[in-house]
Amino acid sequence: MYGSTSTMRKVKKVRKATAPVRKKKEVVELGGEKVEFKKGGLKKSLDVPEDYTFKKSELERLKGHEVGKKFQFKGKKFTMDEKLKKQITLALTLMSSKK
């Protein structure tokens, strides 16, 4: 034999980390003020698929929860925080401005 097993080393292949896909920010003008947000941010926060369409009644129900309180949406538990509250408010505003 040319070498013993004790001198042979196993080399692990190291995978290169891929950079996360960054979503572009959308810019919308509301009341003369430009608002910047990441498209799909509310869907990610509420853990729903990207092709999911929110109903206005769903968002109004969610908006009624106070910051810090726990709630359920689509069978999953969440805690309302400032960011989520702002995302819901923005979504409702954009829904009403489409008409």
C-alpha positions in Angstrom: 0.0 0.0 0.0 1.0 3.5 -0.7 -0.2 5.0 2.5 -1.9 4.0 5.7 -5.3 5.2 6.7 -3.9 7.1 9.6 -2.0 9.5 7.3 -4.8 10.1 4.8 -7.1 12.9 5.7 -10.7 13.4 4.7 -11.4 16.8 3.4 -14.8 18.3 3.9 -16.2 20.4 1.1 -17.2 23.8 2.3 -20.2 25.4 0.7 -20.0 29.1 0.0 -22.7 31.1 1.7 -25.1 32.7 -0.7 -26.1 36.2 -0.1 -29.7 36.7 0.9 -32.0 38.0 -1.7 -32.8 41.6 -0.8 -36.1 43.0 -1.8 -36.1 46.4 -3.4 -37.8 49.1 -1.5 -41.0 50.6 -2.9 -41.6 54.3 -2.8 -45.2 55.6 -2.5 -46.4 59.2 -2.1 -49.1 59.5 0.6 -50.4 62.9 1.4 -47.5 64.7 -0.3 -45.0 62.7 1.7 -42.8 59.9 0.2 -43.0 56.6 2.1 -40.4 53.9 1.6 -41.1 50.2 2.4 -40.0 46.7 1.5 -42.6 45.0 -0.7 -43.9 41.9 1.0 -42.8 42.9 4.4 -46.3 42.4 6.0 -46.6 38.9 4.4 -43.2 38.0 5.8 -44.1 39.3 9.3 -47.4 37.3 9.3 -45.8 34.3 7.7 -48.1 33.9 4.8 -47.1 33.0 1.2 -46.1 35.7 -1.3 -49.2 35.1 -3.5 -51.6 35.6 -0.5 -54.0 38.5 -0.8 -55.2 40.2 2.3 -58.8 41.2 2.8 -59.5 44.7 4.2 -61.7 43.1 6.9 -58.7 40.9 8.0 -56.4 43.9 8.3 -58.9 46.0 10.2 -59.4 43.1 12.7 -55.6 42.9 13.1 -55.2 46.6 13.5 -57.6 46.5 16.5 -55.0 44.6 18.6 -53.0 46.6 21.0 -49.2 46.7 20.9 -47.7 44.0 23.2 -50.8 41.8 23.0 -50.8 38.3 21.5 -53.1 37.3 18.7 -53.7 34.5 16.2 -53.7 34.8 12.5 -54.2 31.8 10.2 -53.6 29.4 13.1 -50.3 30.9 14.1 -49.6 33.0 17.2 -48.0 36.4 17.0 -47.4 39.4 19.3 -48.4 42.8 18.0 -45.4 45.2 17.9 -44.9 48.7 16.6 -43.5 47.5 13.2 -46.3 45.2 12.5 -48.9 47.8 13.5 -47.3 50.3 11.1 -47.2 47.6 8.3 -50.9 46.9 8.8 -51.8 50.6 8.8 -49.8 51.2 5.6 -51.5 48.2 3.9 -54.9 49.6 4.8 -54.0 53.0 3.6 -52.7 51.7 0.3 -55.8 49.5 -0.2 -58.1 52.5 0.3 -56.1 54.7 -2.0 -56.4 52.2 -4.9 -60.0 53.2 -5.5 
